[in-house]
Amino acid sequence: MLFLAGRDRYTQRTLLRDVHDRLTNEASCEDVRYRPSRRRPRYVVADISPVTFLGESYLDTARESRPSRE
């Protein structure tokens, strides 16, 4: 559930457009698109680069905390 205070007539289409615009401006998101189509949007889908999204420090921490395979 999404609480939209002070947003009169905030429709699903407007919400999807805002999410699409936000993801389009994120450096880690590529190929942002509507599903099933732009004319009848139901979802926003994006390919996300984990390295860019999480950052190198997260990956270094994850590697250090991973158990050894010896």
N, CA, C and O atoms as a Maestro MAE file, in Angstrom:
{
 s_m_m2io_version
 :::
 2.0.0
}

f_m_ct {
 s_m_title
 :::
 protein
 m_atom[280] {
  # First column is atom index #
  i_m_mmod_type
  r_m_x_coord
  r_m_y_coord
  r_m_z_coord
  i_m_residue_number
  s_m_chain_name
  s_m_pdb_residue_name
  s_m_pdb_atom_name
  i_m_atomic_number
  :::
  1 25 0.844 -1.168 0.000 1 A "MET " " N  " 7
  2 3 0.000 0.000 0.000 1 A "MET " " CA " 6
  3 2 0.890 1.232 0.000 1 A "MET " " C  " 6
  4 15 1.939 1.260 0.643 1 A "MET " " O  " 8
  5 25 0.460 2.232 -0.720 2 A "LEU " " N  " 7
  6 3 1.212 3.464 -0.856 2 A "LEU " " CA " 6
  7 2 0.356 4.608 -0.342 2 A "LEU " " C  " 6
  8 15 -0.756 4.817 -0.828 2 A "LEU " " O  " 8
  9 25 0.862 5.355 0.640 3 A "PHE " " N  " 7
  10 3 0.138 6.481 1.207 3 A "PHE " " CA " 6
  11 2 0.591 7.744 0.497 3 A "PHE " " C  " 6
  12 15 1.774 8.083 0.522 3 A "PHE " " O  " 8
  13 25 -0.334 8.438 -0.133 4 A "LEU " " N  " 7
  14 3 -0.012 9.627 -0.912 4 A "LEU " " CA " 6
  15 2 -0.684 10.842 -0.295 4 A "LEU " " C  " 6
  16 15 -1.790 11.205 -0.694 4 A "LEU " " O  " 8
  17 25 -0.041 11.465 0.656 5 A "ALA " " N  " 7
  18 3 -0.603 12.625 1.338 5 A "ALA " " CA " 6
  19 2 -0.496 13.864 0.446 5 A "ALA " " C  " 6
  20 15 0.565 14.160 -0.105 5 A "ALA " " O  " 8
  21 25 -1.590 14.565 0.320 6 A "GLY " " N  " 7
  22 3 -1.582 15.812 -0.422 6 A "GLY " " CA " 6
  23 2 -1.437 15.643 -1.924 6 A "GLY " " C  " 6
  24 15 -1.068 16.601 -2.602 6 A "GLY " " O  " 8
  25 25 -1.706 14.487 -2.463 7 A "ARG " " N  " 7
  26 3 -1.578 14.249 -3.902 7 A "ARG " " CA " 6
  27 2 -2.947 13.933 -4.479 7 A "ARG " " C  " 6
  28 15 -3.297 12.764 -4.640 7 A "ARG " " O  " 8
  29 25 -3.717 14.953 -4.788 8 A "ASP " " N  " 7
  30 3 -5.028 14.745 -5.396 8 A "ASP " " CA " 6
  31 2 -4.874 14.154 -6.789 8 A "ASP " " C  " 6
  32 15 -3.992 14.544 -7.554 8 A "ASP " " O  " 8
  33 25 -5.737 13.217 -7.098 9 A "ARG " " N  " 7
  34 3 -5.814 12.618 -8.426 9 A "ARG " " CA " 6
  35 2 -4.489 11.983 -8.869 9 A "ARG " " C  " 6
  36 15 -4.115 12.043 -10.040 9 A "ARG " " O  " 8
  37 25 -3.802 11.384 -7.919 10 A "TYR " " N  " 7
  38 3 -2.545 10.696 -8.213 10 A "TYR " " CA " 6
  39 2 -2.888 9.296 -8.687 10 A "TYR " " C  " 6
  40 15 -3.242 8.443 -7.873 10 A "TYR " " O  " 8
  41 25 -2.794 9.048 -9.951 11 A "THR " " N  " 7
  42 3 -3.228 7.786 -10.532 11 A "THR " " CA " 6
  43 2 -2.061 6.821 -10.664 11 A "THR " " C  " 6
  44 15 -0.902 7.192 -10.476 11 A "THR " " O  " 8
  45 25 -2.385 5.588 -10.989 12 A "GLN " " N  " 7
  46 3 -1.346 4.579 -11.200 12 A "GLN " " CA " 6
  47 2 -0.446 4.983 -12.363 12 A "GLN " " C  " 6
  48 15 0.767 4.779 -12.304 12 A "GLN " " O  " 8
  49 25 -1.013 5.543 -13.399 13 A "ARG " " N  " 7
  50 3 -0.224 5.974 -14.553 13 A "ARG " " CA " 6
  51 2 0.776 7.056 -14.143 13 A "ARG " " C  " 6
  52 15 1.926 7.035 -14.581 13 A "ARG " " O  " 8
  53 25 0.344 8.001 -13.306 14 A "THR " " N  " 7
  54 3 1.235 9.060 -12.832 14 A "THR " " CA " 6
  55 2 2.337 8.478 -11.953 14 A "THR " " C  " 6
  56 15 3.495 8.881 -12.056 14 A "THR " " O  " 8
  57 25 1.983 7.546 -11.101 15 A "LEU " " N  " 7
  58 3 2.960 6.889 -10.246 15 A "LEU " " CA " 6
  59 2 3.998 6.151 -11.085 15 A "LEU " " C  " 6
  60 15 5.196 6.271 -10.832 15 A "LEU " " O  " 8
  61 25 3.552 5.396 -12.073 16 A "LEU " " N  " 7
  62 3 4.481 4.660 -12.929 16 A "LEU " " CA " 6
  63 2 5.385 5.610 -13.709 16 A "LEU " " C  " 6
  64 15 6.570 5.330 -13.888 16 A "LEU " " O  " 8
  65 25 4.842 6.717 -14.168 17 A "ARG " " N  " 7
  66 3 5.666 7.698 -14.883 17 A "ARG " " CA " 6
  67 2 6.736 8.282 -13.964 17 A "ARG " " C  " 6
  68 15 7.883 8.448 -14.378 17 A "ARG " " O  " 8
  69 25 6.370 8.596 -12.718 18 A "ASP " " N  " 7
  70 3 7.335 9.133 -11.765 18 A "ASP " " CA " 6
  71 2 8.435 8.120 -11.446 18 A "ASP " " C  " 6
  72 15 9.610 8.479 -11.366 18 A "ASP " " O  " 8
  73 25 8.053 6.859 -11.266 19 A "VAL " " N  " 7
  74 3 9.039 5.809 -10.996 19 A "VAL " " CA " 6
  75 2 9.953 5.633 -12.211 19 A "VAL " " C  " 6
  76 15 11.169 5.515 -12.061 19 A "VAL " " O  " 8
  77 25 9.376 5.616 -13.399 20 A "HIS " " N  " 7
  78 3 10.160 5.482 -14.631 20 A "HIS " " CA " 6
  79 2 11.163 6.627 -14.760 20 A "HIS " " C  " 6
  80 15 12.334 6.401 -15.066 20 A "HIS " " O  " 8
  81 25 10.700 7.860 -14.524 21 A "ASP " " N  " 7
  82 3 11.589 9.023 -14.624 21 A "ASP " " CA " 6
  83 2 12.712 8.956 -13.599 21 A "ASP " " C  " 6
  84 15 13.859 9.281 -13.904 21 A "ASP " " O  " 8
  85 25 12.380 8.536 -12.384 22 A "ARG " " N  " 7
  86 3 13.402 8.436 -11.327 22 A "ARG " " CA " 6
  87 2 14.457 7.392 -11.681 22 A "ARG " " C  " 6
  88 15 15.653 7.649 -11.546 22 A "ARG " " O  " 8
  89 25 14.022 6.221 -12.134 23 A "LEU " " N  " 7
  90 3 14.971 5.163 -12.488 23 A "LEU " " CA " 6
  91 2 15.804 5.542 -13.711 23 A "LEU " " C  " 6
  92 15 16.975 5.171 -13.800 23 A "LEU " " O  " 8
  93 25 15.218 6.270 -14.644 24 A "THR " " N  " 7
  94 3 15.953 6.704 -15.833 24 A "THR " " CA " 6
  95 2 17.120 7.596 -15.450 24 A "THR " " C  " 6
  96 15 18.149 7.583 -16.125 24 A "THR " " O  " 8
  97 25 16.982 8.372 -14.377 25 A "ASN " " N  " 7
  98 3 18.034 9.290 -13.944 25 A "ASN " " CA " 6
  99 2 19.061 8.654 -13.015 25 A "ASN " " C  " 6
  100 15 20.043 9.307 -12.660 25 A "ASN " " O  " 8
  101 25 18.866 7.401 -12.612 26 A "GLU " " N  " 7
  102 3 19.821 6.700 -11.764 26 A "GLU " " CA " 6
  103 2 20.941 6.104 -12.615 26 A "GLU " " C  " 6
  104 15 20.675 5.486 -13.645 26 A "GLU " " O  " 8
  105 25 22.172 6.285 -12.196 27 A "ALA " " N  " 7
  106 3 23.316 5.791 -12.963 27 A "ALA " " CA " 6
  107 2 23.336 4.266 -13.038 27 A "ALA " " C  " 6
  108 15 23.825 3.705 -14.018 27 A "ALA " " O  " 8
  109 25 22.819 3.601 -12.032 28 A "SER " " N  " 7
  110 3 22.895 2.138 -11.985 28 A "SER " " CA " 6
  111 2 21.787 1.451 -12.783 28 A "SER " " C  " 6
  112 15 21.828 0.234 -12.962 28 A "SER " " O  " 8
  113 25 20.807 2.202 -13.264 29 A "CYS " " N  " 7
  114 3 19.674 1.610 -13.975 29 A "CYS " " CA " 6
  115 2 19.839 1.784 -15.481 29 A "CYS " " C  " 6
  116 15 20.094 2.880 -15.981 29 A "CYS " " O  " 8
  117 25 19.686 0.680 -16.176 30 A "GLU " " N  " 7
  118 3 19.765 0.689 -17.632 30 A "GLU " " CA " 6
  119 2 18.502 0.050 -18.194 30 A "GLU " " C  " 6
  120 15 17.868 -0.776 -17.538 30 A "GLU " " O  " 8
  121 25 18.152 0.432 -19.383 31 A "ASP " " N  " 7
  122 3 17.016 -0.151 -20.091 31 A "ASP " " CA " 6
  123 2 15.741 -0.115 -19.242 31 A "ASP " " C  " 6
  124 15 15.124 -1.150 -18.988 31 A "ASP " " O  " 8
  125 25 15.358 1.079 -18.812 32 A "VAL " " N  " 7
  126 3 14.127 1.267 -18.036 32 A "VAL " " CA " 6
  127 2 12.962 1.263 -19.017 32 A "VAL " " C  " 6
  128 15 12.978 1.988 -20.012 32 A "VAL " " O  " 8
  129 25 11.941 0.437 -18.731 33 A "ARG " " N  " 7
  130 3 10.835 0.292 -19.663 33 A "ARG " " CA " 6
  131 2 9.531 -0.021 -18.926 33 A "ARG " " C  " 6
  132 15 9.522 -0.455 -17.774 33 A "ARG " " O  " 8
  133 25 8.445 0.215 -19.637 34 A "TYR " " N  " 7
  134 3 7.122 -0.132 -19.122 34 A "TYR " " CA " 6
  135 2 6.760 -1.533 -19.595 34 A "TYR " " C  " 6
  136 15 7.152 -1.950 -20.685 34 A "TYR " " O  " 8
  137 25 6.013 -2.252 -18.774 35 A "ARG " " N  " 7
  138 3 5.483 -3.557 -19.171 35 A "ARG " " CA " 6
  139 2 4.000 -3.546 -18.932 35 A "ARG " " C  " 6
  140 15 3.605 -3.002 -17.901 35 A "ARG " " O  " 8
  141 25 3.150 -4.069 -19.744 36 A "PRO " " N  " 7
  142 3 3.440 -4.706 -21.011 36 A "PRO " " CA " 6
  143 2 3.777 -3.722 -22.122 36 A "PRO " " C  " 6
  144 15 4.450 -4.106 -23.079 36 A "PRO " " O  " 8
  145 25 3.334 -2.457 -22.036 37 A "SER " " N  " 7
  146 3 3.667 -1.484 -23.071 37 A "SER " " CA " 6
  147 2 3.537 -0.080 -22.506 37 A "SER " " C  " 6
  148 15 2.982 0.121 -21.426 37 A "SER " " O  " 8
  149 25 4.055 0.883 -23.249 38 A "ARG " " N  " 7
  150 3 3.960 2.267 -22.789 38 A "ARG " " CA " 6
  151 2 2.514 2.778 -22.848 38 A "ARG " " C  " 6
  152 15 2.105 3.602 -22.030 38 A "ARG " " O  " 8
  153 25 1.756 2.285 -23.813 39 A "ARG " " N  " 7
  154 3 0.356 2.701 -23.934 39 A "ARG " " CA " 6
  155 2 -0.499 2.195 -22.782 39 A "ARG " " C  " 6
  156 15 -1.420 2.883 -22.341 39 A "ARG " " O  " 8
  157 25 -0.197 0.989 -22.289 40 A "ARG " " N  " 7
  158 3 -0.966 0.389 -21.194 40 A "ARG " " CA " 6
  159 2 -0.014 -0.091 -20.107 40 A "ARG " " C  " 6
  160 15 0.128 -1.295 -19.897 40 A "ARG " " O  " 8
  161 25 0.640 0.838 -19.415 41 A "PRO " " N  " 7
  162 3 1.640 0.429 -18.416 41 A "PRO " " CA " 6
  163 2 1.001 -0.216 -17.189 41 A "PRO " " C  " 6
  164 15 -0.024 0.242 -16.685 41 A "PRO " " O  " 8
  165 25 1.627 -1.275 -16.731 42 A "ARG " " N  " 7
  166 3 1.217 -1.935 -15.488 42 A "ARG " " CA " 6
  167 2 2.394 -2.041 -14.524 42 A "ARG " " C  " 6
  168 15 2.211 -2.081 -13.308 42 A "ARG " " O  " 8
  169 25 3.608 -2.086 -15.081 43 A "TYR " " N  " 7
  170 3 4.831 -2.214 -14.288 43 A "TYR " " CA " 6
  171 2 5.924 -1.362 -14.913 43 A "TYR " " C  " 6
  172 15 5.861 -1.005 -16.089 43 A "TYR " " O  " 8
  173 25 6.925 -1.046 -14.103 44 A "VAL " " N  " 7
  174 3 8.155 -0.448 -14.603 44 A "VAL " " CA " 6
  175 2 9.261 -1.454 -14.320 44 A "VAL " " C  " 6
  176 15 9.414 -1.919 -13.190 44 A "VAL " " O  " 8
  177 25 10.033 -1.788 -15.355 45 A "VAL " " N  " 7
  178 3 11.090 -2.783 -15.252 45 A "VAL " " CA " 6
  179 2 12.405 -2.119 -15.645 45 A "VAL " " C  " 6
  180 15 12.450 -1.327 -16.587 45 A "VAL " " O  " 8
  181 25 13.484 -2.447 -14.914 46 A "ALA " " N  " 7
  182 3 14.803 -1.885 -15.229 46 A "ALA " " CA " 6
  183 2 15.876 -2.923 -14.973 46 A "ALA " " C  " 6
  184 15 15.756 -3.753 -14.072 46 A "ALA " " O  " 8
  185 25 16.921 -2.867 -15.771 47 A "ASP " " N  " 7
  186 3 18.115 -3.674 -15.524 47 A "ASP " " CA " 6
  187 2 19.032 -2.845 -14.633 47 A "ASP " " C  " 6
  188 15 19.354 -1.701 -14.954 47 A "ASP " " O  " 8
  189 25 19.453 -3.432 -13.506 48 A "ILE " " N  " 7
  190 3 20.256 -2.687 -12.534 48 A "ILE " " CA " 6
  191 2 21.632 -3.309 -12.424 48 A "ILE " " C  " 6
  192 15 21.769 -4.523 -12.266 48 A "ILE " " O  " 8
  193 25 22.648 -2.472 -12.508 49 A "SER " " N  " 7
  194 3 24.026 -2.914 -12.345 49 A "SER " " CA " 6
  195 2 24.343 -2.953 -10.848 49 A "SER " " C  " 6
  196 15 24.391 -1.900 -10.213 49 A "SER " " O  " 8
  197 25 24.563 -4.145 -10.261 50 A "PRO " " N  " 7
  198 3 24.798 -4.226 -8.824 50 A "PRO " " CA " 6
  199 2 26.057 -3.498 -8.377 50 A "PRO " " C  " 6
  200 15 26.087 -2.923 -7.289 50 A "PRO " " O  " 8
  201 25 27.095 -3.517 -9.205 51 A "VAL " " N  " 7
  202 3 28.345 -2.840 -8.826 51 A "VAL " " CA " 6
  203 2 28.114 -1.348 -8.687 51 A "VAL " " C  " 6
  204 15 28.571 -0.733 -7.724 51 A "VAL " " O  " 8
  205 25 27.412 -0.764 -9.639 52 A "THR " " N  " 7
  206 3 27.142 0.675 -9.587 52 A "THR " " CA " 6
  207 2 26.141 0.999 -8.486 52 A "THR " " C  " 6
  208 15 26.298 1.997 -7.782 52 A "THR " " O  " 8
  209 25 25.119 0.174 -8.332 53 A "PHE " " N  " 7
  210 3 24.062 0.433 -7.360 53 A "PHE " " CA " 6
  211 2 24.566 0.291 -5.923 53 A "PHE " " C  " 6
  212 15 24.285 1.146 -5.082 53 A "PHE " " O  " 8
  213 25 25.302 -0.772 -5.638 54 A "LEU " " N  " 7
  214 3 25.750 -1.043 -4.279 54 A "LEU " " CA " 6
  215 2 27.102 -0.427 -3.961 54 A "LEU " " C  " 6
  216 15 27.395 -0.120 -2.806 54 A "LEU " " O  " 8
  217 25 27.921 -0.247 -4.979 55 A "GLY " " N  " 7
  218 3 29.238 0.346 -4.764 55 A "GLY " " CA " 6
  219 2 30.296 -0.709 -4.497 55 A "GLY " " C  " 6
  220 15 29.998 -1.826 -4.075 55 A "GLY " " O  " 8
  221 25 31.532 -0.328 -4.752 56 A "GLU " " N  " 7
  222 3 32.660 -1.245 -4.581 56 A "GLU " " CA " 6
  223 2 32.847 -1.670 -3.127 56 A "GLU " " C  " 6
  224 15 33.212 -2.816 -2.868 56 A "GLU " " O  " 8
  225 25 32.608 -0.774 -2.178 57 A "SER " " N  " 7
  226 3 32.834 -1.110 -0.768 57 A "SER " " CA " 6
  227 2 31.913 -2.247 -0.322 57 A "SER " " C  " 6
  228 15 32.316 -3.088 0.481 57 A "SER " " O  " 8
  229 25 30.684 -2.280 -0.833 58 A "TYR " " N  " 7
  230 3 29.770 -3.371 -0.495 58 A "TYR " " CA " 6
  231 2 30.307 -4.694 -1.027 58 A "TYR " " C  " 6
  232 15 30.284 -5.705 -0.326 58 A "TYR " " O  " 8
  233 25 30.785 -4.685 -2.256 59 A "LEU " " N  " 7
  234 3 31.305 -5.921 -2.848 59 A "LEU " " CA " 6
  235 2 32.540 -6.412 -2.105 59 A "LEU " " C  " 6
  236 15 32.710 -7.616 -1.913 59 A "LEU " " O  " 8
  237 25 33.405 -5.490 -1.686 60 A "ASP " " N  " 7
  238 3 34.583 -5.884 -0.914 60 A "ASP " " CA " 6
  239 2 34.175 -6.505 0.420 60 A "ASP " " C  " 6
  240 15 34.755 -7.506 0.839 60 A "ASP " " O  " 8
  241 25 33.196 -5.927 1.081 61 A "THR " " N  " 7
  242 3 32.698 -6.456 2.352 61 A "THR " " CA " 6
  243 2 32.073 -7.832 2.152 61 A "THR " " C  " 6
  244 15 32.274 -8.733 2.966 61 A "THR " " O  " 8
  245 25 31.321 -7.993 1.077 62 A "ALA " " N  " 7
  246 3 30.677 -9.280 0.799 62 A "ALA " " CA " 6
  247 2 31.725 -10.362 0.534 62 A "ALA " " C  " 6
  248 15 31.563 -11.504 0.963 62 A "ALA " " O  " 8
  249 25 32.789 -10.005 -0.168 63 A "ARG " " N  " 7
  250 3 33.846 -10.981 -0.443 63 A "ARG " " CA " 6
  251 2 34.563 -11.403 0.838 63 A "ARG " " C  " 6
  252 15 34.899 -12.575 1.009 63 A "ARG " " O  " 8
  253 25 34.793 -10.453 1.728 64 A "GLU " " N  " 7
  254 3 35.492 -10.734 2.982 64 A "GLU " " CA " 6
  255 2 34.654 -11.618 3.910 64 A "GLU " " C  " 6
  256 15 35.201 -12.462 4.619 64 A "GLU " " O  " 8
  257 25 33.346 -11.430 3.907 65 A "SER " " N  " 7
  258 3 32.483 -12.171 4.832 65 A "SER " " CA " 6
  259 2 32.068 -13.537 4.289 65 A "SER " " C  " 6
  260 15 31.482 -14.342 5.013 65 A "SER " " O  " 8
  261 25 32.369 -13.798 3.029 66 A "ARG " " N  " 7
  262 3 32.010 -15.088 2.417 66 A "ARG " " CA " 6
  263 2 32.922 -16.183 2.981 66 A "ARG " " C  " 6
  264 15 34.137 -15.997 3.060 66 A "ARG " " O  " 8
  265 25 32.342 -17.320 3.373 67 A "PRO " " N  " 7
  266 3 33.167 -18.408 3.923 67 A "PRO " " CA " 6
  267 2 34.121 -18.988 2.868 67 A "PRO " " C  " 6
  268 15 33.820 -18.988 1.675 67 A "PRO " " O  " 8
  269 25 35.238 -19.464 3.319 68 A "SER " " N  " 7
  270 3 36.243 -20.060 2.451 68 A "SER " " CA " 6
  271 2 35.752 -21.388 1.914 68 A "SER " " C  " 6
  272 15 35.003 -22.084 2.600 68 A "SER " " O  " 8
  273 25 36.155 -21.763 0.693 69 A "ARG " " N  " 7
  274 3 35.734 -23.033 0.092 69 A "ARG " " CA " 6
  275 2 36.804 -24.104 0.246 69 A "ARG " " C  " 6
  276 15 36.802 -25.069 -0.519 69 A "ARG " " O  " 8
  277 25 37.671 -23.982 1.156 70 A "GLU " " N  " 7
  278 3 38.769 -24.951 1.336 70 A "GLU " " CA " 6
  279 2 38.344 -26.152 2.111 70 A "GLU " " C  " 6
  280 15 39.149 -27.053 2.345 70 A "GLU " " O  " 8
  :::
 }
 m_bond[279] {
  # First column is bond index #
  i_m_from
  i_m_to
  i_m_order
  :::
  1 1 2 1
  2 2 3 1
  3 3 4 2
  4 3 5 1
  5 5 6 1
  6 6 7 1
  7 7 8 2
  8 7 9 1
  9 9 10 1
  10 10 11 1
  11 11 12 2
  12 11 13 1
  13 13 14 1
  14 14 15 1
  15 15 16 2
  16 15 17 1
  17 17 18 1
  18 18 19 1
  19 19 20 2
  20 19 21 1
  21 21 22 1
  22 22 23 1
  23 23 24 2
  24 23 25 1
  25 25 26 1
  26 26 27 1
  27 27 28 2
  28 27 29 1
  29 29 30 1
  30 30 31 1
  31 31 32 2
  32 31 33 1
  33 33 34 1
  34 34 35 1
  35 35 36 2
  36 35 37 1
  37 37 38 1
  38 38 39 1
  39 39 40 2
  40 39 41 1
  41 41 42 1
  42 42 43 1
  43 43 44 2
  44 43 45 1
  45 45 46 1
  46 46 47 1
  47 47 48 2
  48 47 49 1
  49 49 50 1
  50 50 51 1
  51 51 52 2
  52 51 53 1
  53 53 54 1
  54 54 55 1
  55 55 56 2
  56 55 57 1
  57 57 58 1
  58 58 59 1
  59 59 60 2
  60 59 61 1
  61 61 62 1
  62 62 63 1
  63 63 64 2
  64 63 65 1
  65 65 66 1
  66 66 67 1
  67 67 68 2
  68 67 69 1
  69 69 70 1
  70 70 71 1
  71 71 72 2
  72 71 73 1
  73 73 74 1
  74 74 75 1
  75 75 76 2
  76 75 77 1
  77 77 78 1
  78 78 79 1
  79 79 80 2
  80 79 81 1
  81 81 82 1
  82 82 83 1
  83 83 84 2
  84 83 85 1
  85 85 86 1
  86 86 87 1
  87 87 88 2
  88 87 89 1
  89 89 90 1
  90 90 91 1
  91 91 92 2
  92 91 93 1
  93 93 94 1
  94 94 95 1
  95 95 96 2
  96 95 97 1
  97 97 98 1
  98 98 99 1
  99 99 100 2
  100 99 101 1
  101 101 102 1
  102 102 103 1
  103 103 104 2
  104 103 105 1
  105 105 106 1
  106 106 107 1
  107 107 108 2
  108 107 109 1
  109 109 110 1
  110 110 111 1
  111 111 112 2
  112 111 113 1
  113 113 114 1
  114 114 115 1
  115 115 116 2
  116 115 117 1
  117 117 118 1
  118 118 119 1
  119 119 120 2
  120 119 121 1
  121 121 122 1
  122 122 123 1
  123 123 124 2
  124 123 125 1
  125 125 126 1
  126 126 127 1
  127 127 128 2
  128 127 129 1
  129 129 130 1
  130 130 131 1
  131 131 132 2
  132 131 133 1
  133 133 134 1
  134 134 135 1
  135 135 136 2
  136 135 137 1
  137 137 138 1
  138 138 139 1
  139 139 140 2
  140 139 141 1
  141 141 142 1
  142 142 143 1
  143 143 144 2
  144 143 145 1
  145 145 146 1
  146 146 147 1
  147 147 148 2
  148 147 149 1
  149 149 150 1
  150 150 151 1
  151 151 152 2
  152 151 153 1
  153 153 154 1
  154 154 155 1
  155 155 156 2
  156 155 157 1
  157 157 158 1
  158 158 159 1
  159 159 160 2
  160 159 161 1
  161 161 162 1
  162 162 163 1
  163 163 164 2
  164 163 165 1
  165 165 166 1
  166 166 167 1
  167 167 168 2
  168 167 169 1
  169 169 170 1
  170 170 171 1
  171 171 172 2
  172 171 173 1
  173 173 174 1
  174 174 175 1
  175 175 176 2
  176 175 177 1
  177 177 178 1
  178 178 179 1
  179 179 180 2
  180 179 181 1
  181 181 182 1
  182 182 183 1
  183 183 184 2
  184 183 185 1
  185 185 186 1
  186 186 187 1
  187 187 188 2
  188 187 189 1
  189 189 190 1
  190 190 191 1
  191 191 192 2
  192 191 193 1
  193 193 194 1
  194 194 195 1
  195 195 196 2
  196 195 197 1
  197 197 198 1
  198 198 199 1
  199 199 200 2
  200 199 201 1
  201 201 202 1
  202 202 203 1
  203 203 204 2
  204 203 205 1
  205 205 206 1
  206 206 207 1
  207 207 208 2
  208 207 209 1
  209 209 210 1
  210 210 211 1
  211 211 212 2
  212 211 213 1
  213 213 214 1
  214 214 215 1
  215 215 216 2
  216 215 217 1
  217 217 218 1
  218 218 219 1
  219 219 220 2
  220 219 221 1
  221 221 222 1
  222 222 223 1
  223 223 224 2
  224 223 225 1
  225 225 226 1
  226 226 227 1
  227 227 228 2
  228 227 229 1
  229 229 230 1
  230 230 231 1
  231 231 232 2
  232 231 233 1
  233 233 234 1
  234 234 235 1
  235 235 236 2
  236 235 237 1
  237 237 238 1
  238 238 239 1
  239 239 240 2
  240 239 241 1
  241 241 242 1
  242 242 243 1
  243 243 244 2
  244 243 245 1
  245 245 246 1
  246 246 247 1
  247 247 248 2
  248 247 249 1
  249 249 250 1
  250 250 251 1
  251 251 252 2
  252 251 253 1
  253 253 254 1
  254 254 255 1
  255 255 256 2
  256 255 257 1
  257 257 258 1
  258 258 259 1
  259 259 260 2
  260 259 261 1
  261 261 262 1
  262 262 263 1
  263 263 264 2
  264 263 265 1
  265 265 266 1
  266 266 267 1
  267 267 268 2
  268 267 269 1
  269 269 270 1
  270 270 271 1
  271 271 272 2
  272 271 273 1
  273 273 274 1
  274 274 275 1
  275 275 276 2
  276 275 277 1
  277 277 278 1
  278 278 279 1
  279 279 280 2
  :::
 }
}
